[in-house]
Amino acid sequence: MRTEGSDTVRPMAFLKRFDFRWETFDVVVSGRSTIDASEGFQLRNLDDVGRFALSYGYDLENPIENAEVFGNFQEALNFIRKNFLQPENPDGLKLDIPRKILELTDVRELFLMASLSYPSQNNDTQGLMLRNMACSLLKVMHTIAHIDKDLRTPYFAECQKQIFDRFYRVIHRDDEGRLFMGDRAEDPDRIDLVAFETKPKKARDSTLLKLLHKPENVAEDIFDQVGIRFVTHTPLDALRVIKFLKDRMILMPPNIKPSRSRNTLVDMESLRKGWEEIYRRWERHEISSGEVAEELEQLAHYPGSDPDNPHSSKFYRAIQFTSRQLIKFRNPVHDDLREVRQLARQVDGSSESLKVLLDRIERIELKKTPREFRFFYPYEVQLMDHLSYDENERGRSAHSEYKKAQVQTAMRRVMGSLADAARV
């Protein structure tokens, strides 16, 4: 026994005050992701699991919410099998999911397994295998929960339409079938294009993989669900596309997210310095307008690769940035509720139950149901010249190689020590 002030403190009780879980502090204070955690939970029984889930946001006593979490568990099982384990992924881990996990009917038991608190689970090889696989599944379930609860998801089609429509208005083909950007074929600012592509909605597994290899690991941090790609004849034309979009106010620079801008296509500093000298020579009539473009093209040489994206090939050449557009569309529920209220006022309520119904309808506050939804939605723009496009698509930086690297990173993060044990 020892004394602190007037309190008598038992040694174990005193030490418990400073028994920090350093991995938790790494997440809260030091910016580490929970996906990289390796210690598991500290939940001793089903009551602990219930309180944990309730604080997370799910009431497991509610059959609907319990079924939702169990559905996330089943999806996580299928996702890990498909992407991280052999034979479905030939480059995956040669592991079997423990039978106790496959036979689970109560999702709360998965949390006990992740805490080494499941009945007859010991701190031996088999018990640790069970814990680690349970932890891996919970990491995927956590990511699924964030995808499903992203408020923007139900409005994706409308967001995609409004964003694409601004670009489609200036993309045309001339009488010879050549693709160009401009208001008309004779537009003096016309820019000939090799290709203009819009990205289809990202598949669910692709979204999961992208989140699982990102430290943030929340659906709000996916900025390329809506994507647009311009392929130009030259790198300089890629800059002309950006100028065109800005001049036509299709692209609004204040809405660019600076941390998402990348450029491995054009050396802007070299081009900026060279342009000043070329412009002075043109003013002195030392070079023609055609020669101006030729010399600028020579200055727009490729700089180094992107150091901020470890999955990008060093041969990948592109300009990409993320902008945001204010989405607006009417809420059909608002108009329906207004009509119901107007109809209710015309009904002569004779029965008591009808009077109660009409009273409830009258209480509906339309101001709490907005007439219009308005929010900013991100979209990604990529620009590259045709040589970079060919290299990116078919050469050493093919997208399939990028995806393989992404899967390997996500697998190592999610599977943790299981990946190390399997020696992939």
C-alpha positions, 0 to 999 in steps of 0.5 A: 500500500502507498499513499497519495495525498489523503488517498490510499492507493493499491500498487496495481490500481496506481499503475493502471492509471498509466497503463497506456495502449501505445498503439491507440495513442499512435492512432489518436495522436500520431496519425497512424491508421487503425488499419495498421493496428496489430494488437487486437481488441481488449473486449472480455465478454459479450457485454463489452462487445455490445458497448463497443459497437454501440459507441461505434454507432451500431446497436447490436440489440436492434435486429436490423442493425445487427443484420447489417453488421452481419452482412458486412461480415459476410461481405468482408469474408468474400472480399478477403477470399477474392483479393487476398487469398489463393486460389482466387488471387494467385498472388495472394496468401496461401491461408485458410479462413478458420472454420470457427469464423466460417461457422459464426452466427453471432457477429459479436463473437468475432470481436471476442476472437479479435480480443483473445477472449473467445471460449477455449481460445488460447495464446498459442499459434492457433489462437493467434491465427484466429485473432489475426484473421478476426482483426483482418475481417474487422478492418474490412468491415470498418471500411465497408461501414464508411462506404455505406454511410457516405451521405453522398452515395445515393446522389452519385448518378445526379452528381456525375450527370451535372459534372459531366454535362459542363464538359460535354457541352464543349466536346464535339466532332467535326465533319471529318470525325475529328474530336476537338474541344471548342464551341464550334469547328471554326473556334479560334481556340479549338484544341484537337483531342486524341480522346476524351473519356469519362470514368464509369462508377468505381466498382465496390471492390475497387473502392474498398481496395483504394480505401484499405491502402489509404491511411485515412480509410474513410469514404469521404477521402475518395476524390475520383469516383467521378473522373474525366480524362483528356488525351491531347496530341502534345503536352503543350496542348494539355496546358491549353485544355486547362486554359480553355476550361478556365477561360470558359469558367467550366473549371473554377480554380478556387474549387481546386483541392491543392493537395491533390494536384500532380504533374509529371507531364510538363516542366512548368518552371522551365516553360515559364522561364522560356516563355518570357524569352520566346515572347520577347523574340516574337515581339521583335519579329525574330520568330514566327507564330508557328515557331513560338509553338515549336519552341514551347513544345521543346521546353515542355519536357517531362520532369521526374515521377510522382514521389507522392504516389508509391503505386504510380509507375515512374513512367506514368506521365500526366497532369491530374487535379481534383476540383469540386462542383456545387451540386443542386437538385430538387428534393422530390420528398419536399413536394410530396409532403407539401401535396399531402398536407394540402390534401389532408386539409381538405379531408373531413375527419370523422373517425378518431384515428383519422383525426389523429392522422390528420393532426400528425400530417399537419405537424410536418415541418416542411422547413426540416425537409429541404426543397433543394439539396446543395453540396460540393462534390469532388471530381478528378481531371487527368490530362496527358499527351498521346505518347504518354497515354499509349505508355500508360495504357499498354506499356510499363505503367499499365493500369493492371500493374498499378492495381496489383501493387495496390492489392499487395499494399492493401493485403499487407496492411489488412492481413498484418502478421498473417502476410508475414507468416505466409511469406508472400 
